[in-house]
Amino acid sequence: MDITMIYQIAGIGILIAILNIFLAQAGRQEQAQMLSLAGVVIVLLWLIQLIGQLFRDVETVFRWW
């Protein structure tokens, strides 16, 4: 894993937070909540992929023994 994935997750968080503030100020609280939920789901999917890659890497390391 390189640092770009951390920057992508931070960027998504900042973007979602800014859009959430704009939607809340416009009185669209339900859309703001759904946007936050969508952001969390996207980040969780990325993390699941990273954890899967970690398990594959650990498996290949111990397969050599």
URRA-V927332 format. One record per pair of residues at least 12 apart in sequence whose ideal C-beta (glycine too) atoms are under 8 Angstrom apart, sorted by the first residue. I is the first residue (numbers start at 1). J is the second residue. D is the distance in Angstrom with one decimal. If there is no record, write none. Layout:
i->I j->J d->D
i->I j->J d->D
This chain:
i->1 j->50 d->6.1
i->1 j->53 d->7.6
i->5 j->46 d->7.1
i->5 j->50 d->6.9
i->8 j->46 d->7.5
i->9 j->43 d->5.6
i->9 j->46 d->6.6
i->12 j->39 d->5.9
i->12 j->42 d->6.3
i->12 j->43 d->6.2
i->13 j->39 d->7.0
i->13 j->43 d->7.4
i->15 j->39 d->8.0
i->16 j->35 d->6.2
i->16 j->36 d->6.1
i->16 j->38 d->8.0
i->16 j->39 d->3.7
i->19 j->32 d->7.6
i->19 j->35 d->5.8
i->20 j->32 d->4.7
i->20 j->35 d->5.9
i->20 j->36 d->5.6
i->23 j->35 d->6.5
